[in-house]
Amino acid sequence: MRDVDDLFLAPFRQMLASIATPKAVRAAEAIRGVPPMWAEIESSGFLDALVPEENGGAGLSLADIFPLIAATGEFALPVPFAETVVARGLLALKGVSPPDGAAIVLGPLSATVPLAKAATHALVERNDRLVLIVNGGESEDPFGAGGGQISDSGDVVLSVARGSVDLMLCAAGVTSAKMAGMMARLLAMSIGYAGERHQFGRSLSKFQAIQHQLAVMAEQVVSAHVAARIGMSGVDFDPLRVAMAKCRVSEASHQVAAIAHAVHGAIGVTEEYDLQLLTRRLKQGQIAFGSESYWAERLGRARAASALTNSADFVRSRLKDAEPTA
């Protein structure tokens, strides 16, 4: 584990455990606007994780913050922490800062934007500009998890040159990391439930069919976690690594959600049980910022255009974990 994980992850998880309880998540789903927990997150200083040190931030890399973003998925955090961290980092590199208290979502074209209803602002692309707008759009979220659409007509707060920034890549990379955290939590819940629930005089975990399902689930969770971590390696969000991450994570999420509900049975879909808090968000993430087929096509086109003679070399050279350079 990285030293930065020891310094930041433990206190961050403690904060999430305190503010993002299942009760608090349900309360946030029932309102429009930024939940009260945002004030504690903002005062914690974690929102400046990607802001360079010379600008008063922590100066961390994408790889450094991956465990933090995955943890927000694990706790079903109902506010756009990860998105705001990325937005603040991008804007800091452009020499500007968002308003105090701004809860920001990334707003590229998408079937749904997770946490849109809990955001005060959205960062969108307009031609060759990155534009921070006031988020005032009204839309329904079929997943009941605070998502929606971003209206591009919001009042402009600031505008900077876009340069090489691709918000679709940023949003897909962040979503992949959050989904990886959700799936890790679903696996832990399923293993725990299978060990506690008894049927025909023994725990569910003793049945070979359940053991097989949990093994398949664990395989998918580990694969998704590795892919999502690679998608957040390097200096910037890389087109091919993000494409691989979102494709693999979305593919895995189908099986993980299905097995989680199969192991839990009918109780998993009940409102009072916490499983659905995660699976609804996981399903939302599948279609947000490009489904697996969208990203698979982008990968396929890149492979077809590559001069490399075989796909193994393509994977080794273009889809490997990349450490940030000094």
N, C-alpha and C positions, 0 to 999 in steps of 0.2 A: 504494500500500500504506500502511496506517495506521502511524503511528510505533510503536504498541504491537506491531505485527507484527515490526518490526525489533528491538525490545527483547526480546521473549519467544519468538517463533517459532523463530529460528535456534538458540538454546541448547536449546529444547525438542526440536527435531528431532534435534539431536546426541545428546541423552540417549536418545531413542527408538531411534536407530540403534545405540546401544551396548547397550541392555538388551533390546530387542525384536527380536533377530535371528530368522530363521526357525527356527534350532535352539532358541532359547529359547521361541518360540511353541509348537513341537511338544512341548517338555518340559512346558509349562504345561498343555497339553491332556491329558497323561497322568496328571495328579494332581487331587485335589480339595483345595481350600483356596487360600489366597493365595500366589502364586508369590514367590520371593525378591526379584524385581525391585521389588516394592511398597515395600520399605524405601527404595530410592533415590528413587522417585517421591515418597514422603512427605517425605523430607529435602530435596527440591528446592524446596519451597515453592509449587509450582504448584497444589496442591490448594486453596489459599486464594485462587485467582484471582477468584472472585465475592464473597468475604467483604469487607464494607466496610472501608475504610482505618482507620476509628476502632475497628474490632474486630481490627486487626492483619493484615488481608488486603490484596490488591492493588487492590480496588475496581473491577475491570474490568466491562465490560458483556457481554451475550450476544454482541453482534457482535464484540467484542474477542476472545473465546475461541473463536469459530467456527473459525479456522485451526488452533488447537490440537486441537480435537476431530476435525476432518477429518484431521489428521495421525495421530491414534491409529487411525483406520480404515485409513489408508494402510499403516501398519506392522502391522496386525492385532494391536494391543496386547491381550494376553490378561488384562488386569485392568481393573476398572471405574473408570478415571481420570475420564472425563467425568461419569459418574453421581455419583461422589463429590464432584466439584467443584460440581455443581448442588445436591446434598443439603447440602453444607456452607454454600453460599450461602443456601439457603432457611432452614436452621436458624439461621444467624447473624442473619438478619432477625427471627427470633423470640426472639433473645436467648440461645440455647443453642448448645452445641458437642457434636459426637459424641465418643466416646472416642478416645484416641490410638490410631493404627494401624487405625482402622476403614476397611475397604474396603466401600463402600456401593453397592447397586444400588437403582434405583427400582422399586417393586413394585406398579403398578396391575395390574388384571386383564388378562392377556395369554396368548396361546397358548404363548408361551415368553418367558423373561426372559434376554436375553443376559448371559453372564458371572455367572450366579447361583452357579455352583459355585466361583467365585473371590472371593466376597464374604463378609465376616464379618457384615455387617448388611444390612438392607433397610429402606427408608423406604416405609411403606404408609399408606393412608388408612383410617381407622375413623370412620365417620360424619363428624363435623365436626372430626376431629383428624388431625394428622400424627403418626405413631407410628414411632419407630425401634425395630426389633426385632432380636434375634439371629437370624441366618440359619442354620437347622439342617436345612432340608428336603432330602430326597433325591429326585432325579428324573433321568430319562435325557434326554439331548439327542440327537435324531436327526441333528443336524448335526455332532456330535462337537466342538463348539467351546466347551464349558464353560457352555452355557446350561441352563435348567431352569425349574422352578416355585418360587415362593416360598410357604412355609407361613406362614399368618397366625397360627399359634399360637405363634410364637417369643416368648421372654421380652422384655418391654418394657424398653427402656433409657431412653427419654424420650418424652414426649408433649406436643405443643403445639397450639394452635388452628390449624386449617387455613386459615381465612380464605378468600381467593380462589384459593389454590394448587390447581392441577389437575395431579396427577402424570402423568396420561395425556398431557397436552400436553407436559410436560417430557420425558418418556421418548421420545415420538415425535419431538420436535424434536432431541434429542440423537442418536437413532438415525439420523435423516435426515442429519445432519452427518457421522456416522461412515461411513455408506454412500456418501456423496459422495466421501469420501477413498478408500474402497476402490475405487470405480469409476475414479477418477483414476489409481490405481496399476495397475489392470488395463489401462487404455488404454496406459500407458507400457510395460508388459510386452509387450503385444501388438504395439505398434509396433516395439519392440526385437527381438522374436522374428522378426517378418516381415522385418526388415532383415538378420538374421543367417542365417536358415534358407534354404537353396538347394534348388531343385527344377527339374529340366530345364535346368540350366545357368544359372539366374538366381535372385535372391532372391525370396521370396514377395511382397515389397513391390512388385515390378515387375508383378505380375499385376493386371489391372484389377478382377477380382472381389474380390481382397483389398483393394485400394485403396478400393473402394466400401464394403466392410464396415467398414473402419477409419474412413472418413468418417462413416458412420452412427453408429458407436460414439462418435466424438468429439462429434458433435452431441448425443447423449443424455447424455454425461458433462457437457458444459458446461451443458446445460439443468438437469440434476439439481443441479449445484453452485450455480447461481444460485438455484434454488428453496430448497435447504437453507440457503443464506446468508440469504435473506429470512425463512425460518422462525425464524432466530435473531436477528432485528433487533428493535429496540424495547426497552422497559424489561423487559417480561415476555414469556413465551411466549403469543403471541396465538392464539386458537382458529382463526381463518381462515387466518392465515399458516402455522401449523403443519399444518393440514389440507392446504393446497396443497402444502407441502413434502413431507410424507410420501406423498401421492398421486403427485406427479410423480417423486420419487426411486424409489419402489417400481415404478412403471411402467417407468422407464428401466432399472432393474436387470435386468429380464428380458432385454432385448435386449443389454445390456452383457455379462452373464454368458454368454449364448449365443454372441455373436460372439467373445468372448475364447477360449472353448473351441474354436470352429470354426477360428480362426486357428492355435491351438496344436496342434490335432489330438489324437492319442491321448496325447501326453506330458502334456497339461494335467490329466488326471485321475489321474496317477500320484502315489503318496504322496510320492515323493522330490522332486517338482517343486513349486514354491511357489505356483503358480496356485490350486490348490484351497484353500489356506489362506485366500484372500480370497473365492473364490466360495462356499464353504460359509457363511461369515459373512454374505455378501451375501444369500444365500437365507434365512438365519435372520432377518435384518433385515426382509425383505419381510413376514413374518407377525408379527413382534413389534410389539406396541402398535398393532394395526390395520393391515389390508392396504389397498391402494389403493382397493378398492371401499368399505371402511368410511369412509375419509376423503372419497372422492368424494361419498358420500351426504350427509355432513355439509356439504360445500360446496354441494351442490345444494339442500339444505333452506334454507341461509342465503341463497342467491341467490333462491329462490322467495319467501322472506319479506321480501326487500329491497324498498324503495320505489323503487329506481333503475329507470329505464325500460329500460336495456339492459345486457348483460353486460360490454361494454367499460368502461362507467362503473363497474360493480361491481369489475372487476379493478383499474382505476386507483385507486379510492378505498379498497378493502379489502385488496388483495393486493400492494401496493407495498412496497418496502423502507422500513423505518421506523427512523430514527435515535433513540437514546435522548435523552430530554429532561433538562435539568438539574434 
